[in-house]
Amino acid sequence: MERDSQLELYQAVAVRLKEAHTRVRSLQVPEGVRMTLSRKLLAITAVAKHDLARAARRLDRLMKDLDEGRFPEGD
């Protein structure tokens, strides 16, 4: 049973990561900001390989920031 819930969480995170990447690509922001956001998404993807729940939380925070128009400073 726990494995089923883990698979569901994995699928949900994968779908949301894909949506987040699409959203970041479409943002009208300076390239440095886009690169910083892309690196954050790559870091979340890496975390998902070891700690899926933590990756989901980090993705939630990133998506909330995007929803509220809070973008990191670019390099």
C-alpha positions in Angstrom: 0.0 0.0 0.0 2.8 2.4 0.9 4.5 1.7 -2.4 1.3 2.7 -4.3 1.2 6.1 -2.5 4.9 6.6 -3.2 4.3 5.9 -6.9 1.4 8.4 -6.9 3.5 11.0 -5.3 6.3 10.3 -7.8 3.9 10.7 -10.7 2.4 13.9 -9.2 5.8 15.5 -8.7 6.9 14.4 -12.3 3.8 16.1 -13.8 4.3 19.2 -11.7 8.0 19.4 -12.6 7.1 19.2 -16.3 4.5 22.0 -15.8 7.1 24.1 -14.0 9.7 23.7 -16.7 7.1 24.7 -19.3 6.1 27.7 -17.2 9.7 28.9 -16.6 10.4 28.6 -20.4 7.4 30.9 -21.2 8.2 33.6 -18.6 9.0 37.0 -19.9 12.0 37.6 -17.6 15.7 38.3 -18.2 17.7 35.3 -19.3 19.7 35.3 -16.0 16.4 34.9 -14.0 15.3 32.1 -16.3 18.6 30.3 -15.8 18.4 30.6 -12.0 14.9 29.2 -12.1 16.0 26.3 -14.3 18.8 25.5 -11.9 16.3 25.4 -9.1 14.2 23.0 -11.0 17.2 20.8 -11.7 18.0 20.8 -8.0 14.5 19.8 -7.2 14.7 17.0 -9.7 17.9 15.8 -8.1 16.4 15.9 -4.6 13.4 13.9 -5.9 15.7 10.9 -6.6 16.5 10.7 -2.8 13.7 12.4 -1.0 10.5 12.7 -2.9 8.5 14.4 -0.1 11.2 17.1 0.3 11.2 17.6 -3.5 7.5 18.1 -3.5 7.7 20.7 -0.8 10.4 22.6 -2.6 8.4 22.5 -5.8 5.4 23.8 -3.9 7.4 26.8 -2.7 8.8 27.5 -6.1 5.4 27.3 -7.8 4.0 29.6 -5.1 6.8 32.1 -5.7 6.0 32.0 -9.5 2.3 32.4 -8.8 3.0 35.5 -6.7 5.5 37.0 -9.2 8.5 36.6 -6.9 11.5 35.8 -9.1 15.1 35.3 -8.0 17.7 37.7 -9.2 19.6 36.5 -12.2 23.4 35.8 -12.3 
